[in-house]
């Protein structure tokens, strides 16, 4: 969209940062859309997968009428914004160039395009109520307020430096905090509910994702979430998007989940949180048990509840000490403990070992 011959007025407040003048403002996305560009000599190449992930997140929130938040986008005006008696104005024909927020901006455009296609399809099939509802989503996205920082006088070299610094130094939110506060992810919601129900039976770390030997917690929200994904989907790596529990009814998921974690109380030693003595508080062990249940439901036509109950047989075959023969392949004699237990390969191997012991019991 061209803005040739059109004055774009911008309300904002200027300040100095690192000796450079910056304008802090907020614009509806429809105004921003008409006035920004990407300079590929400064920006990295667009990652379609990243754009898709953000687009799906936006669409999910908008359709569920949930709020979503983005950090401020960063732009360079290349001297195209002037201060006048009437405020700040973007010169006709000028653009602002995005330095941070390219994938979010492109995801907005993709989401609006996606909704327009759905609206047209609804209209073609005579579903005008649905088309009207979709139009409200489109309007909401077009009017979504984008918080912005616009650098007014950077050179192109300084733009490259700012882009590099911003993307190199950025740190994602801590996994534990995401599970604790993100209400859009079904596994996060399930994990928080379980932690609330089990707080008097198991000590659960609410913020940290990694537990030290000094921690008195048995597990963490982040590890519990990984256990649930392994339990219901057999996924051991990163998992985003909708929950897709297999081999059970979605309505049974909360009951199965609680039963799995309660099994730890029966299966593990009394001092299960003592990582110096026992392996029961280690990430790889906990996820391997969940993955073992998933394998039983997939390969032996066993329900989740039946598979969880079968785990109790491992008590006969394992002391859960670091020196136990089941963990020989991970045992480090120098430290007297098992190591490298949380990789996907290690979890898969541990699960096979657990399954072999359970098979002995079955026979």
N, C-alpha and C positions, 0 to 999 in steps of 0.2 A: 504494500500500500504506500502510495507516495504522499508526501506532505508538502510538495512544491507549492509555494505561494501561500501557505497556511502558517500562521503564527501559533505556536504551541506555548501556552503560558504554564509556568511551573511554579507552584508555591513550595517554598522550602527555606531552610536555614543554612547558611554557610558556616564552615569552621575550617581551621587549619589542621592538617595531619601530615607529619613528616615534612613540613615546609610546603605542602601542597594544599591548594584550596579545594574543599570538598563541599558539595551541596547535598544536604539530607532532605529527601522528599518522599512522597508517596503518590503513585499514579494508578488509576484503574488499568487492568491489563489491556483493554481495548485501545487505550491511548498509548501505552508503551509499545504495543504491537506495531503501531503505525510509525514508530520513531526509532526503533533500534535495529542495528545490524551486527553481524558477526564478521570480524576481520580474521581470516584464517591464517594470516601471518603472525597473529598474536595468540589466537585460540587453538586448542587441540582439536583434532577431528572428532566430530559428533559420534558418540557411541549409541547406536540404535537400541541396544539392549537396555542401557541405562535410561534412555528416553522412554522406552516402553514401560519399565518398572515404575517410573514416576507418574507416567500417564495413568496406569492402572490404579495407582494409589490415589490420584486425584479423582478419577471416575468413581472409585469405590466410596470415597468420602462424600462426594457430591450426591450420589444416589442414596446414600444412607443418611443424608442431611447431617453429616458430622463435620465439625470444624477441622481444618488442617492448617499447618503453619510452615512458613519458609523463612529462613534467615534472609537479611537484606541482599538484594542483587547489587552487584558493583559494575559501574559503567565509567567510560571515559567520554567526555563531550568533544574532545579535540577542538576546543575553543568555539564550539557551535552554540553554546549557551551564554547569553549576555545578561548582565544586570541592568535593568532600566528603572525608570520612575514607577512603572506599573508592576515591577517585580522581575522575575527571571523569565527569559524568553528563549526558546530554541529557534534559531534562525531558519527561515523558510528554506527547504532543500537540504538542511543539515540533518545528521543522524547522531545518535549516541551509540557507542560501541561497547558491547557487553564483555566484561572481563571475568565475571564470576556469576553463574546462573544460566549458562547456555542450555544445559540439559533441562532445567526447570522451565525455562521459557519455551523451548521446543516441545516439551511435554504438554504445556498449556495449549499450544497451537494444535498439537495432535489430538488432545482430548476434545477440543471444540470441533475439530474436523470429524472426529468419530461420532460425536453427538449429532452433528448436522446430517451425517449419513443415516443414523438411526431415525432421525426426525423425518427425513425424506421417505424412508422405507415405511414408516408408520402412516404417513400421509397417503402414499400410494396404495396402501391396503385399507384406507378409509378409517384408520384408527386415530381419529383427530384428538381424542382426549389424551392418548399417549404422546402424540406429537406436541400438544400444548405443554405437557409435563416436561418433556425433554427440552423445550424452549426455555423453561424456567432454569434448567441446569445450565444451558448455554449462556443465558443472561447473567447468571451468578458468576460464571467463570470470566466472562468479559468484563465484569465490574469488580472482580476480585482485586483488592488493594495490594499493590506490590510496593513493599518498602525498598528504598533505593539509596545508594551512596554514589554520587556522580562526581568523579574527579574532573576538574574544569580545565586543567592546563598541563596534562602529562604529555611527554614525548612518546613516540611509539616504542622506543627502547624501555622507557619507564613502565609502559603498559605491559610489556613482556615480563619485566621483572616483578611487577605486582601480581600478574597472573601466576607466575611460577611460585612466588612466595605464598600466595593464598592457597594454592592447591598442594604445595609441599608440606606446609605447616599445619594444615587443617587436621583435626582429630575427630573421628566419629564419636558419637555419644557412647558411653560405657554400656556394654551389653546388659549388665545387671540393671542399670537405670532404664534401659529401653523396655525390658520385660516388666519392670515395676510400674512404668507410667504409660506405656503405649497401649491404648484401649482399642486399637483397630485390628490387632492381630489375635486370631482365635486361640492360638497356643499360649500367647501371653496371658489372655484372660483366664484360660483354663489353669495355667500355672499359678496365677495369683489366688484363684479360688481354692485350689488344692493346698497351697501354703497356709491359707487362713484356717482350713479345716484340720490340718495336720500339726499346727504350731505347738500343741500340747503333747505331741507324740514324737516329733522329730525337730531338732533345731535346724532352721533353714536360714542361710545367709540371704538377706534381702537385696543387697546392693552389689557386692563383689561377685565376679564370675569365676575367679580362681581362688581356691582356698589353700591357705598355707598350713603347714604342720601344726602351727600354734592355734589355728582356728578351732573352736569347739563345735562349729556347725557340721552337720553330717553332709549337707549338700547346699546348693545355691539355686536361686530362681533360674539362672541361666542354664545350669546343668539339668535341672528338672525339665526345662523346655526341650532340651536336646533328647532327654530320655523319652518324652512323650512323642516326639517326632519319629524316633526309632521304633517305639512301641506300636504306633498305628500306621506308619508309612514305610518303615524300613529304610528311611533316609538317614545317613550318618554325617553328611556334610551340611552346608548351609541350606536353609529352607526359607523361602519367602512365598508370599501369596496365600491363597485360601488353604485351610486345613482340608485334607482329603483322607480321612480314616478308612483303612481297608479291613476287610474280614470282620466287620462288626457294624451295628447300627449307630449312626451319629448320636442317638439319644442315650446309648449305653456308654459313651466315651467317658463322662465324669465318673461313673461307678467303677469302670475298669481302671481308670487312672488312679483313683484312690486305693483300690485293692492292690495295685502294683507297688505303690510306695509303702503301704502298710505291711506288705510281705517282707520288706527289709527288716522290720522289727522282729519277725519270727526267724528270718534267715541269717542275718548277720549277728556277730557276737555282741555282747552287752555294751562294750566300749567301741562301737562301730565307728565313732568319730575320731578315734585315736589313729591317725595316719602313720605314726611311727611304728605302731605294732601291727595294725591291720590294714588291708587294702580296701575295705568296704567303703571308705570315705573318698576313694579316688574316682575321678571322672570316668576313666575308661571302663572300670568295673561296673559302675552303675549303668552306663549306656549299653554295655555288652549284655547285661541282664535284660534290659528292655528289648534289645535286638533279638535276643534268644526267644523271648515270648513271641515276637513278630514272626520269626522263622517257624516256630511250632504251629502258629495259626495258618501259615501259608502252606506248609508242607505236610502237615499231619491232620488236616481238617479238624483242628482243635479250636475251641472257642478261646477268647482271650482269658476269661476267668479260669478255665480249665488249665490253660498253659501257665498262668501265674501260680496256680496251686501246685503245679508240677515242680516249680523252682525249689520248693522246700526240700526235695530230695538231694539237692546240692550240699545240704548241710552234712550229709554222710561222707561226702567226697572231698570236702574243702574245709580247712581251718580258717581261711581268710587271712592267714599270716603271709607276710612277704615271702617267707621261705617255703611256702606250700608248693608241692610238685606241679600243681596246675599252672603256676606262674614262672616256671623254670626259664622259659624262653625270654622273659622280661626281667629276670632277676639280675641285679648288679651286686656282686659280692663285695665290692669296695665300699658301697654305701649301706649294704645290707637291706636294700629295698628294691621293689620293682620300679622300672622307669619306662618312659615312652609308651605308656599304656593308653593314651587318648587319641592316637592317630587312627584313621579309618581302618588301616590294615590290621593294627593291633586289636581293635574292637572286633573286627570280623573273625580274627583268629581266636580270641577269647570266647566268642560266642560259639564257635565250632567245638571248642573244648568243653564248654558247658553242655552243649547238645549231645556230645558223645557220652558224657556221664549220665545224662537223663535217658539216653537210649539204653544204657546198661540196666537202669531201673525198670524201664518198660519191658525188657526181655525177661 
